[in-house]
Amino acid sequence: MLTSDANSLANGSGLPCKTGQSWPLGATCMTLDGQSGINFAVYSRHAEAIELCLFDEHGAQETARIRLPAHSDGVWHGFVRGLKAGQLYGLRAHGPYQPAHGQRFNPAKLLLDPFARALKGSTQYLSLERDYLGQAAADATVLDAAPDQHDNAPRMPKAQVVDLAAEFQAGAAITRNPGVPLARTVLYEAHVKGLTQRHPDVPVALRGTYAGLASSPMLAHYERLGITTLCLLPVQLFVTEAHLLQKGLRNYWGYNTLAYFIPEPAYASGQFTDDRTEFRHMVDQLHQHGLEVVLDVVFNHSAESDTFGPTLSWRGLDNASWYALDPAGQYLNFSGCGNSFNLAQPCAVQMVMDSLRWWVQAFGVDGFRFDLATALGRDPILHHDFHPMSGLLTALAQDPVLAGIKLIAEPWDLGPNGYQLGRFPARWHEWNDRFRDTSRAFWLGHHSTRGELARRLTGSSDYFDHDGRSPLACINLLSAHDGMTLADLTSYRHKHNLANGEGNRDGHHHNLSANAGVEGPTDDPTVQSVRAQWQRALLATLFCSQGLPQLLAGDELGQSQQGNNNAYCQDNETSWLDWSGSHPALTDFVSRLIHLRQTHAALRHARWFTGRATAGATAADIAWRRPDGAAMAASDWDDSRSRSFAGLIEVTDTAEATDAMPLRWLLLVHASDEPQIFALPPGRWHTVLDSAAGWVLPDAQWRAAPACTQAITAAPRTMLGLVQHVTNPVLPLEAHT
């Protein structure tokens, strides 16, 4: 870090520029040597010079161009006296233009500061901004073109200086994080716009916005469901890719980030002072109602795409430092989106860490879901293989600001050895696609076994039971934004993605879906009944399993995307939730399932089952039975023809063991098309869950319900849940784990 009052450059601007400080990166309001102004710090180890371009309040006229006077440890920096928050600026970088060797310096192109906290100007067509002349050949892999010398400043948005101290103060005023315990966490994956765009009770001006997401009708819906944690698809400012613009489509999901510190302006209602204020209002309202906010973040790649994509920021500032390149200077593409950040570089690690801290401190968010998180742990020392103690993952583990937040990994990427389920370090939770695929296969008639489903019901110990991790490391899901909705999963055997303009070639080909004999919508009551039974059985499986359940917003409504399993570019009624066409009975069933889970500790047991009796228990904590009541043998577990079994759960070592909560549970799983008689263990059993019939008995009513003592008949395609008061005698049962 350098400071000086002797080195002052005018650069024809009339504004004095001292050397200032090399930290923090970005634009910072400060007082230096008794003078107020803005300090600018830009990482570019290979640039020959960095120019700061100042603009008028509209961003139309360049008012000054100043070369940052100092270069310390790869950071160009300078302090400009007299500037204030609100100042608009951009950057230009000087250096070699050698795409074949990994560098793309072109001072004719105005660049965005990677650490900008606000932006002014349109971002609609930014993916068309190129730093080279001509068109690349369709089969080209290396850019061989001359630099484009046309100044693009009139088209580029401008970064805006923000008073960081004031932003942190505003963040501190947000209602405190509700701190939902892990064992009680129920995630709800949602899109800010799609959640409310078609909601008839949300005020028109607030539909599709941050404020709409926290409006009274939505708060009532969250409370009714019983969810605890909203996991929002990307809200960091993103742009639409060039190939979508050419088709008249738009990036709807948002996995194409341009600015990691700025809320996406398209989700702002305009009813607040600025977008940041509205975002804080949303978080504050959710916190007041006991709800957490988790953000989906995309640090595996940027919006600059591949070699032939736009030059907007990092590529023009120092391509060889910011991005992971091969020995020939070309992009390593672990993301499948054209580039990957070099997260072994301190500058990239700092950008990620500063961004995460910013969203926690300035906006009050409670956690992050990291898209394609394997890319975050790739270590160049290991030839870019994944390591759970890579630089960024280690930095995340020790940071005090991030110590109390939820960290969620999508534990795969598209690079070599990209599938890393179960390998993330302590404190991390991971999306469990094995739960998703096994549940689908078991219930919808694809190849599966009872043993495989039993593993998923009990937290997937084959992936997570190591290094002190608990079942809470596992996030169970049936569907997500990427793939079919629950309604489509049970209505379509094939994907229907023609609307995406890629000839139905995009999206997953292996959906493990079913349609009950008719592809798509039908009026056949028999088909509709089977589909509804499948949906409820899958939902019961989700909420009766160990781990953290995640519900896709809209699945509780019966939301369909007409079979589109890759609706990333469908910013229309295909993706927006259809509240008027929802299924109230399904919503009520999901709500009752969640409340059942929250009431009964046996359904969210936070420790691994052992198959042995715990202290004070008369039986094993879990025991498995065939429908005839006999213990499951090894051959029974591996038999893919039978889809029926039972699990007896007794949890007595929980602090929540109260007289109001029965702790002995019997789950009966029956995925076949004919009824099945199940022999019951000794004692009186009360049925509290019947997914085929579509009802869940409230805890206050189960004691008054008729009891079963010897056997019960399960309808086709059903999960039954039975409870027995812990004081009732039960004979010990040998366990099979």
N, C-alpha and C positions, 0 to 999 in steps of 0.2 A: 504494500500500500504506500503510495507516494502523495505528498502534499507540497505545494509550493506557492509562494506569492510573487515569485520572480519571473516565472515563465508565463507570459501572456501573449496569446496569438489573436490577431484581429481577423485574418483571413478575408479581408474585404467586407466583413459583416458589420463592423463597428461595435461588435460585442466582444468584450475581453473573455478569454478562455484560459483558465489556469489548469494545471495538470490534474488537480482534484484527487480523487481516490479510486482505487481499482475495485473497491467493494462497497456496497453490494452491486451486483449486476443489474442493469436496467437504468431507469431514470428515477432519481431520488431527490426530493426537496430537502435541503439542508442549509445550515449556516456554517460557512467555512472561513476561518480567519476573520470573524466578525461580519461577514457579508452573506446575505441570503441569495439563493439561486438554486440551480439544478445541477446535480452531478450525473454524468452519463458514463456508464461502463459497459463495454461490449467485448465479449470473448471472440477473438480471432487470432489464433496463433500464427497463421500463415499470411495474413493480409499485410500489404505494404503500407497501407493507410486506411483509416476509417473516417468518413466524412459524416458529420451531423448536419442534417437539413431541417431547418425550422420553417414552419408554415403559419399563415394567418389563421384566424379563428374558424374559417370555413374549410381550411385544408386545400384551398385552390391556388394560392400564391405562395411561392417559396420566398421567404423574407431574409434568410441568411443561410450560408453554407460554411461550416466550421470544421476544420480538420482536428480531430481529437489529438492533443499534443503528446500524450504519454502512452507507452506500451510496457506494461509490467506483467511478467509471468503469463503472457498470452492475452492479457486484457488491455484494450485501448480505452483510455479514460480522459475525461476533462470536466471542469466545473465552469459553468457559464453563469456569471453573476446577473441578478436581476430577473431571471426567468421565474415563472410561478406555475403552480398546478393549473392544469388546463392547456398548457402549451402543446401544440401539435408538432410532431417531428417524424422523420424517417432517417434511414441510414444508407450510405453508399460505401462499398468496399472496393479497394484497389488491390490488384494482384494479377497473377497469371491466369489466363483463360485456357486451360488445358484439360478438357473433359476426359480424354483418354488416360490421363494421369491423376484424375480425382479432384481437380480444382476448377471452379466455375466463377471466378471473380469477373464482374462486369459492372463498372461504376455508372453505366447508363441506366441501371435498374435500381429503383428505390426499394429498399428492403425494410421489413418490419422487425422491430426489436423483439427477440424471443421472450424477453421479460416484461413486455408491455402489459399494463394493467387495464388499459382502456383503448378503444379504437374508434375512429370516426371516419365514416365513408362506407360505400357499398362493397360487399365481399362477393356479390353474386357471380361475377365472371372471373374470379381470380385464378381459377384452374387453367385459364387460357393464356396466362402471362408466361411467356417463354423468354429465355435469355439468349436464344440462338435464332438464326435465320433459316427459313426453309422448313420442309417437312421431313421427318425421319422415315426411313423405309420401314415397312411393316415387319420385316424380319431382322431389323437392326438390333444389335446389342450394345454397341459403343457409339456415342454421339461423335459425329465427324462433321461439324458445321462451324461457321464463323459466328462470332458473337453479334447479337443484335444491338446496334448503337443507338436505337431510338429511345428517348427518355420516356419512361412509362409513369412518371410521377403523377400526371393528371388523372390517371385511372386507379392509382393505388390508394387504399385507405391509409390514414395516418395514425400513428400511435399517439396517445394523449397522456401527458404526465398526470399522475394521481398523487394526492397527498396520502402517503402510506400511513402516517401516524393517525390521521383522521379515519381512515378505513379500518384500522385495527381497533380504534375506539368504538366505531359503530359495530364492529363484530363482537366486541366484548359486551355490548348491550343486549345481544340476542339471548333469549331465554336459554338457560343451561341445558346441555345435553341430557336427555332423560335417562341415559345409562341403562338401557334394557339388558337384563341378565342374558347371557348366551343361551342358557337352557330354555328361556322363554321367547327367544327371538323367532319371529316369523317374517321372512322377507317377502316383499311384494315388488316384482320387477315391472317398471312402468315407463312409458314415454311421456314427457311433459305435455306435448301437444296432443298426442293421440288419446290420452286419458280423458280429456275434458272437451275436446273439439266438438263433439256431438252430444254433450250432456244437456238435456233440455232445462235443467234447473240451475245450471251455472250461468250467471249473467253473460250476455252475449259478448260484452267487451272483455271478459276475462277468460273466455274459452280458448284453450290451447296455450295458456300462459302459466308463468310461475304463480301468479296470484290465483289463477283458477284452480291450480292443483291444491291450494290451501284454502279454497272457498268452503263455505258452510256445507253445501251438499256433498262435497268430497270428504270433508272431515267426518260427516255422519256415516258415509260409506265405509271408511277405514275402521271407524269404531264398531260398526255393525259386523264387519268381517272379523275383527280381532287381530288384524295384522299389526306388527310393531315397528317395521322398518321398511321405508320406501327405498328401493334401489333404482335410481333414475338412469336411463340411457344417457349417453354423453350430453352434457350441458356446457362444456367448454367450446368456445367459438370454433365452428367448423365450416368447411366449404364443400360445394358439390363438385364432383369429378367431371373432367372434360367430356368423357364418353356419355355421361348422363345428360349433360347440357345439350349435347348434339341430338339426343333422342327426345328432348323436351321433358325430361324427368329431373328429379331432385333427390339428393341424398337425404333420406328421412331419418335413418337411425342416428347418424352423426359421427360415425367412426372414421373421421377424416379431419383431425384437429389441426387448426392453424395457430390458435392462441390459447396457451395453457393456463392463463390467469384471468380470462375474461368470460363472463357468462354469455351464452349464445343469445344475441339480440333478437332473433326471430321469436323467442318465447317471452318477450317482454310485452306487457299490455299497453305501455305508454301512460299508465295511470299514476306512475310514481316519478320522483325526481329524476332517477336514472335507473338503468337495469340492475345495478348492484344493490340499490335500495330495495327494489322489488324482490330480488333473490333473497335478501336477508329477511324481508317480511315473510316470505314463504317458509323459510327455515324456522323463524320465530313462532309462527302459527302452528306448525307441525310439532315443534318442541312443547308448546303449551298444551298440546293434546296428547303428550306422551309418545310421540312418534319420532323415530330416528330418520336421518337422511344420509344415504350412502350414494356416492357418485360413481358411475362407470367412467373410467379414465383410460385414455389410449396413448400410452407412452412407448408402444412398440414401433410406431412409425409416425410420420408426419404427413400433412396434406401436400407435400411437394412431390409425392409419387416417385416413379422410377426415373431413369436417366433422361427421359424425354418429357417429364412433367414440368410443372411451373417452378420458377425460381421466385420465391416470396420472402425467404428469411434465412434459414440455416444454410441452405445450399449456396447462396450468394455470399454469406458472411465467412464461411470456412468449411466447405463441403467435406474436406478430408478429416476434420476434427469432429464434427457433429455426427457424421454417419459412419456406420460400419461398412468398410470397403474390403474387397479382396486384394491380393497382392498386385493385381493389374489396375487397381483404382476404381473398380466397378462395385455397385451396391450388393451387399449381402441382404437378401430379401427373406428374412424369417417371418415377416408379417403376411406375405402374399399380396401386399399393397404397393410393392415397388421399392421400399427402402426400410431400413431399420436404424434406429438411433444407436450410436456407439456408447452404450451405457457403462463401458469401462473408462470412459473419459470423465475426469472430474467436472468439466463444464456441463456435460449432459446429466450427470448425477445431481449436480447442484440445481439445474433447472427443474428436475423432477421433485427434488426435496423442497425447494422453495415454493413450487406450485402447490404441493400437498399441504405444506404449512399455511400457505396463503388461504386456501379454501377452508381450513380448520379455524384459523384465527380471524380472518376477515369476514367469513361467511357462516361459520358455526357448524359446518358439516361434521358428520359422525363416523364416516368411514369411506372406503374406496373399494370398488371392484375393478381389478386390473385386467383389461382385455389382453388376450394372448400373453399371459404373464410369464410363460417360459422364456420369452424374449428378454425379460428384465433380468434374468439370471444367467445369461450366456456370457462366458468368461473367455476373452481372447487367449489367455494363457493356456486354456484347455481346448484350444482350437474352436472356440465359440460353442463349446458344449455347455449344458446347463450345470450350475452348481448352486446348492441352496445357501452357500455362504459367499456368493458373489458380492461385488462392491456395493451395488444398489440395495440388495436385500439385507446386507449387513447394516448399511446406513439407516434403512427403515427400522430395523430392529432396535437400534440404540437411541433414536431421536426422542427427546422428552416431550416435544409438542405432540407427537403422534402416538405417544405411549398408551393413551386410553381409547383409541379408535379401532374400528373393525377393519381388518385387512382381508380382502377376498381375492383369490386367484382364479382365473380361468387357466387351468394348469396344462396348457398346450400351446403350441404355435405351429407354423408351417415349415419350420426348418428341420434339419436332421435331428433325430431323437427328440422330437418336439413334445411327445406325450409324456408328461411328468406328474400324473395324478398321484398324490400322496407324498411327494418329495419336497414340498415346501416346508420351511422351518416352523418352529413353534410360533404361536399367536396367529398363524394364517389359517383361513378357512378356504376350502377349495370346492368349486363346482364339481359334482360327481356325475359324470356322464354314464358311469356304469350303473348307477341307480336308475337313471332315465331309461337306458336301453333295456335293462333287465325287467323293469316294471312293464314297459311296453310289450316286450316279447312274451312275458309270462301271461299277461291278461289278454293280449290280442292275437294269440295263437301262433306265434313264431317260436322257433326252437328256444327252449329254456328248461331249467330244472328247478325243483323245489329248493335244492341246496343253494343255488345262485340267488334266488329271491330272499331266502332266509338271511344270507350274508348282507344283502342290501337293507333289509328291515332292521338289522341290528348294527348299523353304522359302518359297514364295509371295513371290517377290521383287517381284511387282507391287504388294504391299501393304507390305512391310517393308524393301526395299532403298533406304533413304534416311537421311540424317542420321547416318551411321555405325552404323546398326543392323545386326545380323547375323542369320543364320537362327535363332539361338537366341532371338530375340524372339518367335518363332512357336510357339504350343502347339497341336499337332495332336491331334485327338480324333475318334473314331468315334461315341461316345455319351457321355452325361453323365446326371446325376441327372434333368435336365429333358429328357424325351424317351424314346424306346424304348431298351430294352437291345439289345445286339448280337443276342441270340437272337430277340427279338421283331422286330427290324429285318428279319430273314430269314425270318420266319414269318407276319407279318401285313401285309396291304396297307393296312389301315385301323386307326385307333385304337379302343380299346374301353374307354371311361372311364365307363361307367354307374355303377360303384361310387362315383364321386366325387359323385353326387347332383346333377349339373348337366345331365342329359339328353344326355351325350356332346358337349356344346358346348365344353367346355374342352380345353386342350391344343393342340399344333401340328396343323394340318391338312395340312402339307406335309412328310411324313416321308421321302420317297424310299425307301420300303421295298418289299419283295417277299415272296411266300409260296411260290413254286415250284408254284403251282397249287392249293394247299389252304390255307384260312385257319385258322391256329392249329394245335393239336396234331394229329399224324397218325402212323399206324403204317406208312405207305407208305415202303419202304426207298429208293425212287428219290428221292422228295421229300426225305427226310432227308439223303440223300447230297448233293443239290444245295445244300441249306441249309448243310451243314457245309463244303462247298467255298467258298461265299460268305463264311462267317464267317472261315475261315482266310486267304482272299485279302485280305479287309479288314484283318485283323490284321497280315498281312505288309506291307501297304501302310503301315500306321501305323508299324511299327518299322523300316522300311527308308527312311523319309523324313527329310530334314533338318528340324531344329527339335526341340522337346522333346515327346516322346510322352506322352499322358495316357490311362491305362486306367481305365475305370469298374469299380469293385470288383464282382465277380460276372460280368463278361463272360468271365473266364477259366474260370468254372464252368458256363457255359451258362445263367445266371440268366434266368428269364422273369418278367414282370409281367402275363402273360396279355393282352398288347396294350395295357395302360394306359400311355399316354405322358405322364401328368401325375399321378403317384402321390404328390403332395405331402401328401395327407391319409390315406394308407393306412399307418397304423402297425400293421401286421399282416403275415401271411405273404405278402401280395402283394409287399411291399418287402423284408422280411428275407431275407437270402441263404439259399438252400436248400443247405446243405453236403451233406446226405445224398443229394440228387438231382443232385450235380455230375457233370461229365464229365471224368474224370481225363486222358483223352487230350488234350482241349482245353487243360486246365491245363498239361500237359507241353509242348504246342506253344507256348503263350504264353511259358512259362519259357525254352524254347530260343531263341525269337525274341529275347527281351530279352538273353539272354547272347550271342547272335550279334551283336546291335547293339553291345554293350559291347566285344566283342572286335575288331570291324572298324571302323576309323576312317572308312572310306568311307561307312558308313551313318549317321554322325553328324557329318559334315563341318561344322565351325563357321564356314566362310567361304563366300561366294557362289561358285558355279561360274561360270566365265567363258567356257567353250567354247574356251579356248586352252591351250596347253601351259604348264605351270608349270616352274620351274627344275628341271632334272635329269630331266624327263619326256620320253618319246618320243612322246607323244600328248596330245591335249586332255584337260583334267581331266574333261570329260564330252562324250560324243558320242551322238547319237540315230540309231537305225536302224529301218527297216521289217523285217518278218519275213524278207524276201528278202535282207537285208544292205545294201540301198541306203540312202543318207542320206535322212532325212526332208525332204520339200519342204513349202512352206507349205500347199499343198492337202492334204497328208497330215495335217498337224496339225489342220486344221479339219474333216476328214471325220468326221462323227458315226456313220457306218455301221461303220467299222472300230474294233475295240477291242484291237488288238495292236500292240506296239512294244517296242523294246529300248533300254536306256541303258547305255553303257559308261563306267565311272568309274575314273579313275586319280588317286589322291591320293598325292603323293610328298613334299609339304612339311610333313608332320606329324612332330612329335617322337616319335610312337608308331610310326614305321616300323621294324619289327623283322622279323627273319627268320621269327618265329612268326606274323606277321600279313600275309597277302597283301593287297596294296593295289590290285590291279586287279580290279574287280567288274563283272559283267554282270547286269543285272536284266532279265528277260523278263516282260512283262505281257501276259496273254491272258485277256480277259473273255468271250469268245464261247462258244457251246455245242458247238462242234466242235473236235477237235484241230488244232493249228497247228504246222507245221515252221518253225523259226527257223534261218537260216544263222548260223554262229558266226564271229567274227573269228579270224584266224590264231592258232595256238598250242594248247596243251593246257588244256582247261577242266574243272574239277571242280564238279559240282552239290552245293551245300551246303544249298539250300532248295528244297523242292517243296511249295507250300501245298496243292495238290490232293491229293497223297498224304499230306499231314499230317506230314511229317518235316523236321527240321533236323539237319544233320550237325554234330556237335561239331568244333571246330577241330582237335583232335588226330587226328581220323580222316579228314579230307578228302583228305589226300595219298595215303592208301592206297586211296581209292575209284577206280573206273574213270574214265578221262578221256574227254571228247568233243573232237573236233578239227574237225569240219566242220559238223555240224548236230545239232539236238536237237528232239524233238517235245514240245510242251507240251500237256498234257491240257486239257480245257475248264475255264474258270473257275480259272485258276491264275496264281500268280506264282512264277517260278523265279529262284533266285540262284546264279550260277556265279562261281568265283574262279579266278584265274590268278596264279602266283607272279610277283612284279614283275620278276624277272630273266629271265623268258621273253620272247623277242622278239615284238613286235607291230608291225604296220605302222601308221604314223600315219593317223588317220581325221579327215576334215574334220568340223567341228562345226556344229551348228545349234542356236542358243539361242533 
